[in-house]
Amino acid sequence: MKPASLRSIPAVEKVLQALGTHDLSRPVVVAVVRRELAALRSSRKVPGLDTVLARIRHSLEFLRRARIQPVVNGTGILVHTNLGRSPLAPAAVETLTAIGSSYNNVEYDLSDGERGKRASYLEHNLAILCRAEAATVVNNNAAALVLILRHLCAAPKCDVVISRGELVQIGGEFRIPDILEASGARLREVGTTNKTLICDYEKAIRRETALVLKVHRSNFFMEGFVESPPTEQIAALARRKRVPLVEDLGSGAVTETEKLAGLEHEPTPAEVLRHGADLVCFSGDKLLGGPQAGIIAGNARRVAALKREPFFRALRCDKLILSALQTTVDLHLKGDSLDIPVLSMSGISMDELRTRAEHIVIALAGLPLKAGIGAGRAQMGGGTLPRSVIPSVTVDLTPEKVALPEFAKRLRESVPPVIGYISGGRFKLDLRTIFPRQDQDLVRAIRLLSL
């Protein structure tokens, strides 16, 4: 670019004054302005100030929307991985506020006034909830599996025996084989994709076997010519061969899911341990309804050994995760699990949802759109209960002057962001995953968008 053109690039301060006030901090705005102005230096032609300002405002708005913020989830997916998985119970939120805004006894023993053990109360209660000898917590379930593998896989015993039908891919393109290899384990596949027999496991176990790993297929299912041995058969074989059996449950159900809106049965940690697994690991932020965490439960000696691993410190949870999780666990133990949103949402009656839908449709009258009540098929989501569908009620919107994709985009960019889906030529909002307290915000966002 010629020097004359370079001189036409506006100064940073001039741009800042033209932008006016913004809800982003000044250093953040300055950084975006400098980046955009620097990009102009490699352009053939410098656009006018108005065009430059428009580009910068677009970049600032894109950055602002990237902040983590509450959204209205009208997708009908209760455990939505991209929308923060399970919302916390009100009691857990109160705990977070109390702990986060003050000092606390996260590693302080109030009895003797000395340094205490982190998460001892939580670990004690998790063991009770899982009906295990002991339990501990790390920052997510992938970390829990990595910790177990790193501890149990030590040369020459590095083989991990696992069925081919359980080599699943979890969220974010992470795959079980990749996790195994990253942990220093040597993958030893047995059986076929659709059929694995107990004799396949028996043939695979040898002197180099570190453990047998069973992974619950929580995010998909197979039907037809399918067979795999139950946990108790694999556990009996593992005991006879003197190798530990570890089961990754993933979803973390601790209640009888078949009693929740007719969902399919999801195995619980207590069930798996009763059937003979030495260790079980699962997520804290799915069906348990707590914050993101990886929970390990089972044999006391093995759990204690995991906690002595130097790597354990790199995976441990902070005071906020521990406190929110302990409150969630207490709710389960007290029999108050329906205070946990993901569980209570699944059981809301159709009549209640229809009543809310009627009120919303009435509130949208007079706008340039058609609003009606439709049928929804909510899902648990988050890689859990893939065969279960929960009947639901939707608010169906058909704008008169805006195409559906653009209408959906504008709602995503509203305050608060409203997220739904397009189906059958309508924009649909599933009320099963929208909190009643959000109904007014939802109506306000649609009215502002349509006026």
N, C-alpha and C positions, 0 to 999 in steps of 0.2 A: 504494500500500500504506500502511496506517495505521502510525503510529509504534510502536504496540504490536507489530505484526507484524514491523516492522523489528528491534525489539529481540530478537525470537526467533531471528534469524539467528545461528548460532554464531560465535564469534570464530575467527580464523585459527589462533591457537595451540592452541585447544581441539581443532580438527579435526586439526591436525598430530599432536598427542599421541594422538588416537584412531586415527589411521592406522597409527601405529607405524613401524617401519623399512621402507625401500623401496630397491630397487636403483637408482632414479633419484636424481640429486643433489637436495639440499634446495632450491636456488633453483628448480629445475624443478617440484618438487612444490608449493612455495609459490605459484608462478605459476598452476598449474592450480587450486589451492584458491581463490585469490582470484578467478579467472575464474568458477568455479562459484558461489561465494557472491555475486558481483556479479549473476549471472543471476537469483538468487532475489529480488532487489529488484524485478524487474519481474513477479514471479509474484503471483497473487491470494492464494495461501496458501503458507506456509512449511512444508514437510514435516518430519517428525521427524528427529532426528540420524542414526538408522540409515539412513534413506532418503537423506539428504544424503551420508553416507559411502559408500553403495553407488554413487551417481552418480559421486562423485569417484574411487573405485577403478576404476570402469569407464573413466573418462577417462584415468586414469594407465596402465591396462593397454593401452588403445588407443594411447596415445603410445609406450609401451615397445615394442609390436610394430612400430611404424613405424621403429624403428632398423634400419639395414642390418645384416643378420646372416646367417650361413650357413643354408641350408635344404636339405632332402632333396628333390631334383627327381625325382619319379616320373612326370612327364608324358610321357616319351618324346620330348621336343623337345630336341635337343642344344644348339642355339643359341637359347636362350629369352630373348627381348628383355626380358621382365618380371623374369626371374630372373638378370640380369647378363650375358646372352649367354654367351660362351665362358669356361669356367674357365681360369685360367692354368696353365702347366706348372710342376711343382715347382721347376725351375731358375729360372724367372722369379720365383717367390715368394721363393726364397733371395736373389735379386738385390735384390728390393724391401726385404727385411729388412736386408741389408748397406748399401744406399744410404740407406735412410730413417733408419737409426740412427746415421749418421756423416756427417761432411763428405765432399764428393766433388768431382771435377773437372768438374762440369757445364759450366762456362765458364772453365776454367783449362788452359793449355797446359803440360803437365808437362815438355816439352822445353826451352822458353826461360823458363819461370817467369812468363809474362805472361798477360794475359787471352786465352782461347781461344775457338773457335767452338763454339756449342752444337750438339750432335747430329752432329758431323762423322763420327764412327765409324759411327753408325747410318745416316746418309745414304749413306755409301760402300757399306755392305753391302746396304742396300735397293736401290740401283742395280744391284748384282750380281744380287740375287735376282729383280728385275724385268727384268733384261737391258736396262737403260735407260742413257742417258748420265748421268742425274742423278736424284736423288729428294730429297724433303723431307717433313716431317711437321707436321700441325696437329692440333687437338684432336678432330675427328671428320670423317666424310666429307662431311657437309653443309657444314661450314666449308671443307673443301677445295674444294668446288664453288663456294661463294660467293667465295672468294679468287680463283679462276680467272676467274670472271665479272666481278668488280670490276676485275680487271687488264686483261682483254681488251676489255671494253665501255667505250669512251670515245667521246663524241660527236665526229663524227657517226656513228661505227660502233658501234651499240648492238643491232643485230639478232642474235638467236640462232636459227638454223635447227634445228628439231627435228621429228621425226616425231610425228604425233598419237598413234600407237600406243605412244609412249614417254613420254607425259605421265603418269607414274605417281605414286601416293601412297605415301610411305614411312612409317615408324613415327611414332607420335604425331600423326597427322593432318597431317603436313607434306607438301605437294605440290610437285612439280618446278616447275610454273608459278609458285607463290608464291615459291619460292627465286629463280627467275629475276627476277621483278619486284622483290623486295627487294634484289637486287644491282644494280639500275639497268639491267637488260637489257630488251630489247623482244622479246617472244616472236613468232616467225614459224613457225607450224605448217605442216607439209607433209604431203601424202598423206591417208589416212583412217585410222580406228582399226585396221583389219585389213590394210590394204595400202598400202605406200609404195614408190614406184619411184625409181630413180636420177634419172630425168628430173624428178621432183618437187623433189628437192634442187637440181638445176641451174637450174630456173626461179625458185627462191626466192632464190638467192644474187645479191646486188646490191652496189652501192657501200657501202651502210650495214651490210653483214653483218660482224659482229665475229668470229663463229666458227660452226662447225657442231658441234652437241652430239648425241652418241649416248648413250642411257641403256639399259643392259642391263636387260631385264625379268627381274630375278632373283627377284621375289616373286610372279609369276604367269606363266601361259603361255597362248598362243592356238593353237588348232588349226582346221583346216578351210581355208577360203578366205583364206589368210594369206600375205603376202609382204613382205619387206623386204630391201634390198640389204645385202650383207656389208660389214664394215669396210673391206676393201681397195678396194672400188669407191667408197665414199664418200671414202676417203683420196685416191684418185687424182683425183677431182673437186675436192676441196678444194685439193690442190696446184696443179692447173691454174688454179683461181680465186684462188689465193694467199690463202686463209683457213685458219686453224688448225682441226684436227679434235680435239675433246676427247671422251673416252669415260668415262662414269661406270659402273664395274663393280659398285659396291656391295658385293658379298660378299667379295671379296678372296681368292679361291682362288689359291694359288701351287703347288699340287700337282695331279696328274692325278686329279680326283675320280672318274673312271670306274673307277679301280683301287681305290677305297675302297668295299667292300661293294656293288659294282655300281651306284654312283650314276650319275646322268646327267652328261654333260660340262659343266663350268662354265669359261667362258673365263678365261684367266689374263692378268695385266698384260703378261707377256712376249709372249704370243700377239697381243694387241691392238696393242702397239707394233710388233711385227714386221709386222703388216698395214698399218701406216702412220699410226696415230694419233700426233699430236704430244704429247699429254698424256693420262694416264690417272689416275683417282683411285678409291680404294676404301677399305673399312673395315679397321681393324687388329684388331677384336674379334669378327669373325665366323669365316670359314673360315681366316684366318691364325692364329687362336687366341691373339692377344695382348690387350693392354689397349685401351680405347676410344681410337681415333686415326683421323685421316684421312691417307692416304698419297697423295702426288702423285709420279708418275714420268714421265720422258720426255725431251724435248729439253733439253739442258743450258742453252742460252741462255734458254729460256722459264722453266725452274725457277729459274734465278738471278734473273730479273726478278721472279718471284713473291716471292722472299725479300727483295727490296728494297722491296716494298710496305709502307708504314707500317702497314697493316691486319694484316700478317703477325704483328707483335708481339702483337696482341690475341688471336691464335689459336694461339700457340705452346704447346707442351707443357711440363710441368714435369719435374723430375728423375726422379720415380717412373714416369711414363708412358714417358719416353725409355729408362730403364734396363730396364724390363720388356719393352718392345718390342724393344730391341736383343738381349736374351737370346732372345726368341722367334724373331727373324730368324736368329740364329746357329744355333739348333736346326734350322731349315729348311736352312740352307747346309751344315751338317755331315751332313745326311741323317738327323737324329734327329727328324723331324717326328712320328713315332708316340709321342714323349714328350709331345706336345701333346694334352691330354685330348679335345678335340672330334674329333680325328682318330682317336685310339686307341679311343674309345668306339664309333665307327661300325664298327670292325672286330672287336669282341669276338664270339667264337663263340657259337652258340646253345647248345652243350653246356655252356660255362662259365656262361652265364646260367641254364640249367635247374638246374645243380648248386647255385648260390646260392639259387634259388627253393625248391628242396627243403629246404635247411637252414633257410630262413626259415619255411616252412610248419610244419616240425617244431617249431621254437622257439615257435610260436604255439599249439601244441596245448593243450587244456584251457581255452581262453578262450571266452567266450560269443559266438563268431563262427565262421563257416565260412571256412576259408582253403584256397585251391587255387591251381593253376598254370594260367595262361591264355596266350593268344597276343596279342602286341602288334604295332603297326605304328608304329615310331619314325620321326621325321622330322628332317631337319637343322634346319629352322626359321630364325628370324632373317631372313626374306625371302630365303632361298637355296634352290636346288634344289627348287622346288615340286612337281615330278613324281616325286621320288624317295621311296620308302618302304623302310625297313630292317626286315626281320623281327626280332621281339624276343620276350621272355618277360616275362610280368607275374605279380605276386602278386595274386590276386583275393580280396577280403574282403567278406563279407556279415555285418554285425553282427546279432545276434538281438534286441537290446533298444533299438537306436537307429536312427532313420531315416538313410538314406545321406547326405543333405545335412548333417545335424547331425554325423554321424560325420566327414565330410570337414572340417567347420568345426573340430571339436575337434582333429583332427590338425594343421590349419594353426596352431592356437594352442598346440601342444605345444612342447617344447624338446628338440631343434631342431624347427622347423616342418617338417611333412611334407606335401608337395603331390602329389596324384595327380589322378585324374579318374573320373567315374562313367560307366559304359557297360554296357548289357545287364543292369541290375539289380545291378551289383556295383561296389565301389570298387576301382579298379585302380591298381597301382604298377608302372610299367615299369622294369625293372632295368637297361636299357641306359643310362639317364641317372642311375643311382644308383651312386656310388662303392662298391666293395667294403668300404672302410673305414667306410662309413656303415651297413652292414647291422645291426650291433649296436645302433646308435642308433635305427634304424628299428624293430627288434623291441622295444626298451625303450619307445619312445613308444607303440606299439600296446598293449603289455601294461599300461602305466600307465593308458592310456585305458580299457581294457576291464575292469580289476579293480574 
